[in-house]
Amino acid sequence: MNYKRLLRRSLRTLGVLTLLFCLFAAWAVEYALPYWPIKPLRRNPAEMTAQLPLGYRPEQYGLQAETWQVHTPDSILLSAFYLPARTRANGKTLLLLHGISNCKESFLPRAAELTTQGYNVLLTDLRAHGQSGGDYNTFGYRETRDISALLDTLDARHPGTKVGILGHSLGGAIALQCLANDKRLQFGIIESTFHALPAVIEQYGVNYFGIRSEWLARRTLDKSAEIARYDPYSILPVKAAERITQPMFISHGEADERIPLAFGRQNFEHLASADKTWYAVPGARHSTIYKDGGEAYKQAVQAFLDKQ
C-alpha cells in the first residue's frame, strides 16, 4: 500500500514538474529567446584584460586615434576610432568590424600591426555594441547603412584613400552585405562567418541547447523581427556574395565550434569575384583563427593585402 501511495505521489510530482517545465519553455520561446540574437551583451573594454593585456586605449598600443561620433540614417551615434598609419603610409584604409557581443577595442592589437605596415585603420562599435547607440543588432539590415555613413565621414575627413573591409563572425556577415551594396569598399577579408541567418540561428540551437529545430529557429526569428523591426530572412550573406566582384579573402577555422566551416565555404563559392582566396585554418576555433593561424596565416593575409 505504501508503495502505491509513493508511486502516486511520485507521478503527481513528475506531472507538476513537467507542467512547470512546459510553462517555462513556452515563456522562454515567446519572451526570452527572441532577444538572444538581437540584444547582444555590451562589452566593457576595461574588463577585457585577458584579451587586451596592454590595455584598452589606443595610446597604450602606440596609436594616435581620432575619436569619431558618426550619425546613422536613423539618427543613432556610432563610436569609432580612426588610426592613421604610423610608417610607410600606403594610401589604404582598412575598416575592421568585430563579432557579436564584442567591441572595437578588441581589434587594437591587430590595428597596431596594420598601422605599422602602412595601413590606416578605422574601428567602430557596431550598433547596440560597445559605446555606439541603438537598442538592437539587426545582422546587417540596418548596419549596411551605418557603414555607408562611416564611409561618408571617411571621404569627408580623409579623401582619396583606397578602402577595404575586414570582418569577423557577425562583422564578416555585415561586411559581405556592405561589399555588395557599397562599391567604395574595394576589397574584403572575411573571417569565420555564416551564409544565412536562419541557418546559423538553427545551428546555435544545437550549439547551446542541443536541439536542432527549424520551427524553434523560425519562431525565434519571427518574434525578434517584431521587436527589432527588421527582416531576418533577408540576411543572406551568400546571396550578397553573388554581387561581390571585388578581390576577396575568406577564411574559416577547421575546428570552428560555433559556425560550421561549410557555411563560410558557401560564401566563398558564391562570390562573383575573379580574384578570390579561400584559407582554412587547421585546428582553429571560432574566435582563435588569427592566433591559431600563426605566422602562415598572417603572411597569407599580408600577401592578399599587398596585391590591393
C-alpha positions as a Markdown table, in Angstrom:
| # | Residue | x | y | z |
|---|---|---|---|---|
| 1 | Met | 0.0 | 0.0 | 0.0 |
| 2 | Asn | 2.8 | 2.4 | 0.9 |
| 3 | Tyr | 4.4 | 1.6 | -2.4 |
| 4 | Lys | 1.3 | 2.6 | -4.3 |
| 5 | Arg | 1.0 | 5.8 | -2.3 |
| 6 | Leu | 4.6 | 6.6 | -3.0 |
| 7 | Leu | 4.1 | 5.9 | -6.7 |
| 8 | Arg | 1.1 | 8.2 | -6.9 |
| 9 | Arg | 3.0 | 11.0 | -5.1 |
| 10 | Ser | 5.9 | 10.5 | -7.5 |
| 11 | Leu | 3.7 | 10.6 | -10.5 |
| 12 | Arg | 2.0 | 13.8 | -9.2 |
| 13 | Thr | 5.3 | 15.4 | -8.6 |
| 14 | Leu | 6.6 | 14.4 | -12.0 |
| 15 | Gly | 3.4 | 15.8 | -13.5 |
| 16 | Val | 3.8 | 19.1 | -11.7 |
| 17 | Leu | 7.5 | 19.4 | -12.7 |
| 18 | Thr | 6.6 | 18.5 | -16.3 |
| 19 | Leu | 3.9 | 21.2 | -16.3 |
| 20 | Leu | 6.3 | 23.8 | -14.8 |
| 21 | Phe | 9.0 | 22.9 | -17.4 |
| 22 | Cys | 6.5 | 23.2 | -20.2 |
| 23 | Leu | 5.3 | 26.6 | -18.9 |
| 24 | Phe | 9.0 | 27.8 | -18.6 |
| 25 | Ala | 9.8 | 26.5 | -22.1 |
| 26 | Ala | 6.8 | 28.3 | -23.5 |
| 27 | Trp | 7.8 | 31.5 | -21.7 |
| 28 | Ala | 11.4 | 31.2 | -22.9 |
| 29 | Val | 10.3 | 30.7 | -26.6 |
| 30 | Glu | 7.9 | 33.7 | -26.5 |
| 31 | Tyr | 9.7 | 36.2 | -24.3 |
| 32 | Ala | 13.4 | 35.3 | -23.8 |
| 33 | Leu | 14.8 | 33.6 | -26.9 |
| 34 | Pro | 13.7 | 36.3 | -29.3 |
| 35 | Tyr | 16.0 | 38.8 | -27.6 |
| 36 | Trp | 19.0 | 36.5 | -27.7 |
| 37 | Pro | 20.0 | 37.2 | -31.3 |
| 38 | Ile | 19.2 | 41.0 | -31.3 |
| 39 | Lys | 20.2 | 42.1 | -27.8 |
| 40 | Pro | 24.0 | 41.5 | -27.5 |
| 41 | Leu | 26.0 | 42.0 | -24.4 |
| 42 | Arg | 27.8 | 45.3 | -24.3 |
| 43 | Arg | 31.5 | 44.6 | -23.6 |
| 44 | Asn | 33.3 | 46.9 | -21.2 |
| 45 | Pro | 36.8 | 47.1 | -22.7 |
| 46 | Ala | 38.3 | 48.0 | -19.3 |
| 47 | Glu | 37.3 | 44.5 | -18.2 |
| 48 | Met | 38.9 | 42.7 | -21.2 |
| 49 | Thr | 42.2 | 42.2 | -19.5 |
| 50 | Ala | 42.8 | 38.6 | -20.9 |
| 51 | Gln | 42.1 | 39.8 | -24.5 |
| 52 | Leu | 43.8 | 43.2 | -24.1 |
| 53 | Pro | 46.8 | 42.7 | -21.8 |
| 54 | Leu | 48.3 | 46.0 | -22.8 |
| 55 | Gly | 45.2 | 47.9 | -22.0 |
| 56 | Tyr | 42.1 | 49.2 | -23.9 |
| 57 | Arg | 43.2 | 52.6 | -25.0 |
| 58 | Pro | 44.8 | 53.3 | -28.5 |
| 59 | Glu | 47.8 | 55.1 | -27.0 |
| 60 | Gln | 48.7 | 52.0 | -25.0 |
| 61 | Tyr | 49.5 | 50.4 | -28.4 |
| 62 | Gly | 51.4 | 53.4 | -29.7 |
| 63 | Leu | 48.4 | 54.6 | -31.7 |
| 64 | Gln | 47.2 | 58.2 | -32.2 |
| 65 | Ala | 43.5 | 58.0 | -32.5 |
| 66 | Glu | 40.9 | 60.4 | -33.9 |
| 67 | Thr | 37.7 | 59.7 | -32.0 |
| 68 | Trp | 34.6 | 59.9 | -34.2 |
| 69 | Gln | 30.9 | 60.1 | -33.4 |
| 70 | Val | 29.0 | 59.3 | -36.6 |
| 71 | His | 25.3 | 59.8 | -37.2 |
| 72 | Thr | 23.5 | 56.9 | -38.9 |
| 73 | Pro | 20.5 | 57.4 | -41.2 |
| 74 | Asp | 18.1 | 56.6 | -38.3 |
| 75 | Ser | 19.9 | 59.0 | -36.0 |
| 76 | Ile | 21.9 | 56.8 | -33.7 |
| 77 | Leu | 25.5 | 57.6 | -32.9 |
| 78 | Leu | 28.3 | 55.2 | -33.8 |
| 79 | Ser | 31.5 | 55.4 | -31.8 |
| 80 | Ala | 34.7 | 54.9 | -33.9 |
| 81 | Phe | 38.5 | 55.3 | -33.9 |
| 82 | Tyr | 40.4 | 56.4 | -36.9 |
| 83 | Leu | 44.0 | 55.3 | -36.5 |
| 84 | Pro | 46.5 | 56.7 | -39.1 |
| 85 | Ala | 49.4 | 54.7 | -40.5 |
| 86 | Arg | 52.5 | 55.0 | -38.4 |
| 87 | Thr | 55.1 | 54.1 | -41.0 |
| 88 | Arg | 55.2 | 53.7 | -44.8 |
| 89 | Ala | 51.7 | 55.1 | -45.4 |
| 90 | Asn | 50.4 | 53.3 | -48.5 |
| 91 | Gly | 47.2 | 55.2 | -49.0 |
| 92 | Lys | 44.9 | 52.4 | -48.0 |
| 93 | Thr | 42.4 | 52.2 | -45.1 |
| 94 | Leu | 41.0 | 49.1 | -43.5 |
| 95 | Leu | 37.7 | 49.1 | -41.8 |
| 96 | Leu | 37.5 | 46.4 | -39.1 |
| 97 | Leu | 34.2 | 45.0 | -37.9 |
| 98 | His | 34.0 | 43.0 | -34.7 |
| 99 | Gly | 31.8 | 40.0 | -33.8 |
| 100 | Ile | 28.6 | 39.8 | -31.7 |
| 101 | Ser | 28.9 | 41.0 | -28.1 |
| 102 | Asn | 32.3 | 42.4 | -28.8 |
| 103 | Cys | 33.7 | 45.9 | -29.3 |
| 104 | Lys | 36.1 | 47.9 | -31.4 |
| 105 | Glu | 38.8 | 47.8 | -28.8 |
| 106 | Ser | 39.2 | 44.1 | -29.4 |
| 107 | Phe | 40.9 | 44.9 | -32.6 |
| 108 | Leu | 43.5 | 47.3 | -31.1 |
| 109 | Pro | 46.4 | 44.7 | -31.2 |
| 110 | Arg | 45.7 | 43.9 | -34.8 |
| 111 | Ala | 45.3 | 47.6 | -35.6 |
| 112 | Ala | 48.8 | 48.2 | -34.1 |
| 113 | Glu | 50.2 | 45.7 | -36.6 |
| 114 | Leu | 48.4 | 47.1 | -39.6 |
| 115 | Thr | 49.3 | 50.7 | -38.9 |
| 116 | Thr | 53.0 | 49.6 | -38.7 |
| 117 | Gln | 52.5 | 48.0 | -42.1 |
| 118 | Gly | 51.4 | 51.3 | -43.6 |
| 119 | Tyr | 47.6 | 51.0 | -43.3 |
| 120 | Asn | 45.2 | 53.5 | -41.8 |
| 121 | Val | 42.6 | 51.6 | -39.7 |
| 122 | Leu | 39.0 | 52.5 | -38.9 |
| 123 | Leu | 37.5 | 50.7 | -35.9 |
| 124 | Thr | 33.8 | 51.1 | -35.0 |
| 125 | Asp | 31.4 | 49.7 | -32.4 |
| 126 | Leu | 28.5 | 48.3 | -34.4 |
| 127 | Arg | 25.1 | 49.5 | -33.3 |
| 128 | Ala | 23.9 | 48.1 | -30.0 |
| 129 | His | 27.5 | 47.3 | -29.2 |
| 130 | Gly | 30.2 | 49.0 | -27.2 |
| 131 | Gln | 29.8 | 52.7 | -27.0 |
| 132 | Ser | 27.6 | 53.0 | -30.0 |
| 133 | Gly | 23.9 | 53.8 | -29.7 |
| 134 | Gly | 21.0 | 51.6 | -30.8 |
| 135 | Asp | 19.0 | 49.0 | -28.9 |
| 136 | Tyr | 19.1 | 46.1 | -31.3 |
| 137 | Asn | 21.5 | 44.2 | -33.5 |
| 138 | Thr | 20.0 | 43.5 | -37.0 |
| 139 | Phe | 22.8 | 41.5 | -38.6 |
| 140 | Gly | 23.3 | 43.9 | -41.5 |
| 141 | Tyr | 19.7 | 45.0 | -42.1 |
| 142 | Arg | 20.5 | 48.5 | -40.8 |
| 143 | Glu | 24.2 | 48.1 | -40.3 |
| 144 | Thr | 24.9 | 48.3 | -44.0 |
| 145 | Arg | 23.7 | 51.9 | -44.0 |
| 146 | Asp | 25.6 | 52.5 | -40.8 |
| 147 | Ile | 28.8 | 51.5 | -42.6 |
| 148 | Ser | 28.0 | 53.7 | -45.6 |
| 149 | Ala | 27.6 | 56.6 | -43.1 |
| 150 | Leu | 31.1 | 55.8 | -41.8 |
| 151 | Leu | 32.5 | 55.8 | -45.3 |
| 152 | Asp | 30.8 | 59.2 | -45.9 |
| 153 | Thr | 32.7 | 60.5 | -42.9 |
| 154 | Leu | 36.0 | 58.9 | -44.1 |
| 155 | Asp | 35.5 | 60.5 | -47.5 |
| 156 | Ala | 35.0 | 63.9 | -45.9 |
| 157 | Arg | 37.9 | 63.8 | -43.4 |
| 158 | His | 40.4 | 61.7 | -45.3 |
| 159 | Pro | 39.6 | 61.8 | -49.0 |
| 160 | Gly | 41.4 | 59.8 | -51.7 |
| 161 | Thr | 42.1 | 56.6 | -49.7 |
| 162 | Lys | 41.5 | 53.1 | -51.0 |
| 163 | Val | 39.2 | 51.4 | -48.6 |
| 164 | Gly | 38.9 | 47.7 | -47.7 |
| 165 | Ile | 36.9 | 45.9 | -45.0 |
| 166 | Leu | 37.7 | 43.1 | -42.6 |
| 167 | Gly | 35.0 | 41.4 | -40.6 |
| 168 | His | 34.9 | 38.6 | -38.1 |
| 169 | Ser | 31.8 | 36.5 | -37.5 |
| 170 | Leu | 28.9 | 39.0 | -37.2 |
| 171 | Gly | 31.2 | 41.6 | -38.6 |
| 172 | Gly | 32.0 | 39.3 | -41.6 |
| 173 | Ala | 28.3 | 38.8 | -42.4 |
| 174 | Ile | 27.8 | 42.6 | -42.3 |
| 175 | Ala | 31.0 | 43.2 | -44.4 |
| 176 | Leu | 29.7 | 40.8 | -47.2 |
| 177 | Gln | 26.5 | 42.7 | -47.4 |
| 178 | Cys | 28.3 | 46.1 | -47.4 |
| 179 | Leu | 30.7 | 44.9 | -50.2 |
| 180 | Ala | 27.7 | 44.1 | -52.3 |
| 181 | Asn | 25.9 | 47.4 | -51.7 |
| 182 | Asp | 28.7 | 50.0 | -51.5 |
| 183 | Lys | 31.4 | 49.8 | -54.1 |
| 184 | Arg | 33.6 | 52.3 | -52.3 |
| 185 | Leu | 34.8 | 49.2 | -50.5 |
| 186 | Gln | 37.4 | 47.9 | -52.9 |
| 187 | Phe | 38.5 | 44.6 | -51.3 |
| 188 | Gly | 37.4 | 42.4 | -48.4 |
| 189 | Ile | 38.7 | 39.9 | -45.8 |
| 190 | Ile | 36.1 | 37.8 | -44.1 |
| 191 | Glu | 36.7 | 35.5 | -41.2 |
| 192 | Ser | 34.5 | 32.8 | -39.6 |
| 193 | Thr | 31.1 | 33.9 | -40.7 |
| 194 | Phe | 27.8 | 32.4 | -41.8 |
| 195 | His | 25.9 | 32.3 | -45.1 |
| 196 | Ala | 22.3 | 32.7 | -44.0 |
| 197 | Leu | 20.8 | 34.0 | -40.7 |
| 198 | Pro | 18.1 | 31.3 | -40.4 |
| 199 | Ala | 20.6 | 28.5 | -40.8 |
| 200 | Val | 23.0 | 29.9 | -38.2 |
| 201 | Ile | 20.2 | 30.5 | -35.6 |
| 202 | Glu | 19.2 | 26.9 | -36.1 |
| 203 | Gln | 22.8 | 25.8 | -35.6 |
| 204 | Tyr | 23.1 | 27.9 | -32.5 |
| 205 | Gly | 20.2 | 25.9 | -31.1 |
| 206 | Val | 22.4 | 22.9 | -31.4 |
| 207 | Asn | 25.4 | 24.6 | -30.0 |
| 208 | Tyr | 23.8 | 26.0 | -26.9 |
| 209 | Phe | 20.7 | 23.8 | -26.2 |
| 210 | Gly | 21.5 | 20.6 | -28.0 |
| 211 | Ile | 18.3 | 21.0 | -30.1 |
| 212 | Arg | 18.1 | 21.3 | -33.9 |
| 213 | Ser | 14.7 | 22.7 | -34.7 |
| 214 | Glu | 13.8 | 24.6 | -37.7 |
| 215 | Trp | 10.5 | 25.6 | -36.1 |
| 216 | Leu | 12.2 | 26.9 | -33.0 |
| 217 | Ala | 14.7 | 28.9 | -35.1 |
| 218 | Arg | 11.8 | 30.4 | -37.2 |
| 219 | Arg | 9.8 | 31.2 | -34.1 |
| 220 | Thr | 12.8 | 33.0 | -32.5 |
| 221 | Leu | 13.4 | 35.0 | -35.7 |
| 222 | Asp | 9.7 | 35.9 | -36.2 |
| 223 | Lys | 9.5 | 37.3 | -32.7 |
| 224 | Ser | 12.8 | 39.1 | -32.9 |
| 225 | Ala | 11.7 | 40.6 | -36.2 |
| 226 | Glu | 8.6 | 42.1 | -34.4 |
| 227 | Ile | 10.8 | 43.5 | -31.6 |
| 228 | Ala | 13.6 | 45.0 | -33.7 |
| 229 | Arg | 11.5 | 45.7 | -36.8 |
| 230 | Tyr | 13.8 | 44.1 | -39.3 |
| 231 | Asp | 13.5 | 41.2 | -41.8 |
| 232 | Pro | 15.8 | 38.4 | -40.6 |
| 233 | Tyr | 15.1 | 36.3 | -43.7 |
| 234 | Ser | 16.7 | 38.9 | -45.9 |
| 235 | Ile | 20.1 | 38.4 | -44.1 |
| 236 | Leu | 21.7 | 36.2 | -46.6 |
| 237 | Pro | 25.4 | 36.9 | -47.0 |
| 238 | Val | 25.6 | 34.0 | -49.5 |
| 239 | Lys | 23.3 | 36.0 | -51.8 |
| 240 | Ala | 25.3 | 39.2 | -51.3 |
| 241 | Ala | 28.4 | 37.2 | -52.4 |
| 242 | Glu | 26.8 | 36.8 | -55.8 |
| 243 | Arg | 27.0 | 40.6 | -56.3 |
| 244 | Ile | 30.6 | 41.0 | -55.0 |
| 245 | Thr | 33.2 | 41.5 | -57.7 |
| 246 | Gln | 35.9 | 43.0 | -55.6 |
| 247 | Pro | 39.0 | 40.9 | -54.6 |
| 248 | Met | 38.2 | 38.7 | -51.6 |
| 249 | Phe | 40.0 | 36.7 | -49.0 |
| 250 | Ile | 37.7 | 34.3 | -47.0 |
| 251 | Ser | 39.0 | 32.2 | -44.1 |
| 252 | His | 37.5 | 29.8 | -41.5 |
| 253 | Gly | 38.7 | 27.7 | -38.7 |
| 254 | Glu | 38.5 | 23.9 | -39.4 |
| 255 | Ala | 37.6 | 23.4 | -35.7 |
| 256 | Asp | 35.0 | 26.2 | -35.5 |
| 257 | Glu | 32.6 | 25.2 | -32.7 |
| 258 | Arg | 30.0 | 27.9 | -33.5 |
| 259 | Ile | 29.7 | 28.3 | -37.2 |
| 260 | Pro | 30.5 | 25.3 | -39.4 |
| 261 | Leu | 33.3 | 25.7 | -41.9 |
| 262 | Ala | 30.8 | 24.7 | -44.6 |
| 263 | Phe | 28.8 | 27.9 | -44.0 |
| 264 | Gly | 31.9 | 30.0 | -44.8 |
| 265 | Arg | 32.7 | 27.9 | -47.8 |
| 266 | Gln | 29.3 | 28.6 | -49.3 |
| 267 | Asn | 30.0 | 32.3 | -49.2 |
| 268 | Phe | 33.3 | 31.7 | -51.0 |
| 269 | Glu | 31.8 | 29.5 | -53.7 |
| 270 | His | 29.1 | 32.1 | -54.5 |
| 271 | Leu | 31.4 | 35.0 | -54.8 |
| 272 | Ala | 31.3 | 36.7 | -58.2 |
| 273 | Ser | 34.9 | 37.9 | -57.7 |
| 274 | Ala | 37.5 | 36.9 | -60.2 |
| 275 | Asp | 40.2 | 37.3 | -57.6 |
| 276 | Lys | 39.3 | 35.3 | -54.5 |
| 277 | Thr | 41.2 | 33.2 | -52.0 |
| 278 | Trp | 39.9 | 30.5 | -49.6 |
| 279 | Tyr | 42.0 | 29.8 | -46.5 |
| 280 | Ala | 41.0 | 27.1 | -44.0 |
| 281 | Val | 43.0 | 27.3 | -40.7 |
| 282 | Pro | 43.7 | 23.8 | -39.3 |
| 283 | Gly | 42.7 | 23.4 | -35.6 |
| 284 | Ala | 41.3 | 27.0 | -35.3 |
| 285 | Arg | 38.2 | 27.6 | -33.3 |
| 286 | His | 35.7 | 30.3 | -33.9 |
| 287 | Ser | 37.5 | 33.1 | -32.1 |
| 288 | Thr | 41.1 | 31.9 | -32.4 |
| 289 | Ile | 41.6 | 32.0 | -36.2 |
| 290 | Tyr | 44.2 | 34.8 | -36.1 |
| 291 | Lys | 46.0 | 33.3 | -33.2 |
| 292 | Asp | 46.0 | 29.7 | -34.3 |
| 293 | Gly | 46.7 | 30.6 | -37.9 |
| 294 | Gly | 50.1 | 31.9 | -36.7 |
| 295 | Glu | 52.7 | 33.3 | -39.0 |
| 296 | Ala | 51.5 | 31.4 | -42.0 |
| 297 | Tyr | 48.0 | 32.9 | -41.8 |
| 298 | Lys | 49.4 | 36.4 | -41.2 |
| 299 | Gln | 51.6 | 36.0 | -44.3 |
| 300 | Ala | 48.7 | 34.8 | -46.4 |
| 301 | Val | 46.6 | 37.9 | -45.4 |
| 302 | Gln | 49.6 | 40.2 | -46.0 |
| 303 | Ala | 50.1 | 38.7 | -49.5 |
| 304 | Phe | 46.5 | 39.4 | -50.3 |
| 305 | Leu | 46.7 | 43.0 | -48.9 |
| 306 | Asp | 49.9 | 43.6 | -50.9 |
| 307 | Lys | 48.1 | 43.0 | -54.1 |
| 308 | Gln | 45.4 | 45.5 | -53.5 |
